[in-house]
Structure formats: structure tokens, C-alpha cells
Amino acid sequence: MQASHIKIGIITCTVILLAAIVYVLFSGMGRPAASGLETYARGEMSGFRTLDDAPPRPSHTFIDPEGVERTLADFEGQVILVNYWATWCAPCIVEMPALDELQARYGGDDFQVVTISADRRIELAEQFFQENGLENLPVYHDNSFAGPTSVGARGLPISILYSRRGVEMGRMPRDAEWNSEDAHALIEAAIRTG
């Protein structure tokens, strides 16, 4: 009788183990494929997150340096890294020089860094750029906080990477070292696949 209990125990353990293996192998099936950029969420980019159901870019408006109203749709055909920031946000101002360098390195027909200030007045952002020698980024402005609200930001800064078609590829919900090898690898992959 004892041998039959051992056999039943072994069979039960084997069935449970096989069920667990099948679950692990097939649990990801039926879900939409992620952008593939999650493999670059390491090192300096460890906070980068992709979403299974990536939303399209928001349609809020903001002001460009000439005072013209713009939307993110104006960048259709380019991979864009949208950064919502403000001069009163300490992590924002720390990462801004790295974003300026990122724009200097990759900015062009395929890619743009779009930094949108949430300051009360655009002059505050312009003064910050001037005092800190930020020459590669235009000063975009929206004091309504519509952008951060529309993307579900819990605070500033937040940076969101959008494909050429305007679909979110992933986001960094905090400050980051954008002028790093890890960031360069992420941006290069986004430009290749976006």
C-alpha cells in the first residue's frame, strides 16, 4: 500500500510540474507584442517602461519659440522624445543638459527631443536655457499642464518616446542620464524600429 502512495505522489508532482511548465511557456501568448525596447531598460535606462497597450500621442497644444501653437502631430514621421519639465523641478533641471546633448547628437530628420516647459511663463524656461548654455533644444511651453495630465504623469519630469506614427514606444517616469551609452543604445534602437 505504501508503494502505491509513493507512485500517486510522484504522478501528482509530475502533473503539477508539467502544468507549471505549460503555463510559463504559454502565458504570454495572446498579448500584444511590446515594442522590443524593454531590452534596453538597463543601466542608466533601468526606469524605462513599455506598455502592452501603447497609447497614441496626446493632442494637447503648446507654444513654440515664435509663439505659434503646435501639437505633437507636427512631428509626424519622426521618432520623438517628449520631455515634460519645469524650472522649479530640481530633477528636471539636472537632466536638461543631457537632453540638450542628446538632441545635438541625434536631432535631425529621424529624431527630435521635444522639451515642453510647464512654467508659468515661457520667459522662465528661456532664461534657464540661456543661463545654462542649452543651444540645441527649442523652448516649447504649456502652462496648462495639459500634456503631463494627458499622459498620466504623476510628477515631473517625465519623458515619453513616440514612434514615427505617433504611438508610444515607452516612457521614463523620472529623470535620467540621457547622454549615456545606455540612453544612446535605446535611442538608436528606437530610430531603427520606430
N, C-alpha and C positions, 0 to 999 in steps of 0.2 A: 504494500500500500504506500509506503514511503517513497519508493521509486516513481510511482505514478504522480505523486505530488510534486516531485522534483521536475519531471517531464512537463507537467502543466505549468509550473513556474517558469521553466526555460522557454516554453512556447509563448507564454504571455509576455515575457520580457522581449522576446524576438518580435512579436507583433507590435508592441509599443514602440520599439526602436525603429522598425520599418515605417510605421505611421509617422513618426517624427521626421525621418529622412524624407519621406514623400512630402510632408508639409513644408519643410525647409526648401526643397527643390522647386515646389510649385506655388509657394505663397506669393511670389512676385508677379506671377502671370496674371494678365488681365488688367494690370495697372498701366497707365500711360508711361512711356519711356521718359526719363529725365533728360535734361539737356546734355548730359555727359560731362559737364563742367564740375560736378561734385568731386571728381577725382583730383581736381586742382585745389580743393579746400584743405590745404595743409600749410604748415609753417605760418607765415605772415597772413595767409588767407584762410586760416582754420575756421574763422567765423562765417565764411561764405556759405550760403544755403541756397539750394534749388528747391522748387516746389513741383509736386506732381501735376497739379492743375495750374499751370503758369498763367497769370492774368495778362491781358494786353496792357500796353502803356496807358496811363490815365490821360484824360483830355483837358485837364486844367490849363489855364493860361498863365503866362508870366511875361515879364517885360525884358527886352534885350537892351544892350547898352545905348541904343539910339532911341529908346522909348517906344519901340514897336512891340505890339502884343504878339506873342508866339505861343506855340504848343509843341509838345514832343513829336507830333506828327511831321513837323517841319524837318526832322532829321531822318525821315523815311529813307531807306536804302543804306543807312549807316548803322553799325553797331555803336550804341551809346552807353556810357556810364553816367547815369544821372545821380548827382550828389546833392542832397538837401542839407543845408548848413546855415549857420548864423555866426556873427562876430561875438555874440555873448555866450557861445557854446565852446568851452575850452577844448574838448577833443576835436571839434570841427577845425579850429584854427591851427591845431597841431598837425593835422593831416593835409591841410590845404597846400603847402609847398610840394608834397609828394604827388598830389593830383596835378599840380602845375607841371611837374617833371614828366608825369605820365602823358599829359597832353602834348608836351614838347616831343616826346619820343614816338608816340603813335598817332597823334592827331593828323587827320587828313581825310581823304575821300572815303576810307573804310571805317574810320573810328573817330569818335569825339567824346571828350569829357564835358558834361553839361552840369555846371555847378549853379544851383539856384538858391540864392540867399533869402532867408526868411526874416531879415532885419526889418525894423520899422521903415527905414528909408534906404534907398539904394546907395546914397552917398556914404553910408557907413561901410558897406561892402567895398565900394570903390576906393575909399581911403585905406582900408585894410590891404587891398591888393597892391596899391601904390606903395604904402609903407613897407611892405614885405617883398617887393620886387617880383610879384606874380605877373608875368607878362604873357603867358601862353593861354590863359583862360579868359573868356569874356565874362563880364559881370551880368548874370541874369538875376532877376529879382521878383519875388512874390511875397508880399507881407500878409497875405490872407491865410497862409498855412494850408491852402487847398491841396498842394502837392503832397506833403507828408501825410495829411489826413487821408487822401485818396489811396495811398499805398499801404495804409495801416501801420505807419511808423509809430513806435512807442516813445520815440525821442529822436534827438539829433546827435550826430549825423547818421544818415542812412544813405547807402549807395546801392543803386539798382542797375543791373546790366540788362539792356534790351537788344534783341536781335534786329536785323535789318527790316524785318516785317513788323516790328513793334511788340513782340512777345517777350515777356520777362524770361531771362535766362538764369537769373539768380540774384541774390542780394547779400549785402554786408550790413547787418543792422547795428553797426558800431563803427568807430574809427578804425583805420587800417593803414599799414605802411604800403601805399600804392606804388612807391618807387623801389620795389624789391624784386628779387628774382622770382619769388612765388607769384607776385602780382603780375609780372611780365608774362610768365607762363600761362596764367589764367586769361589775360587779355589776348595774347596771341592765339590761344585755343578758341576764344570767343570770336575773334576776327575770322579764323579759318572756318568755323562751323556756323556762325551766325548769319 
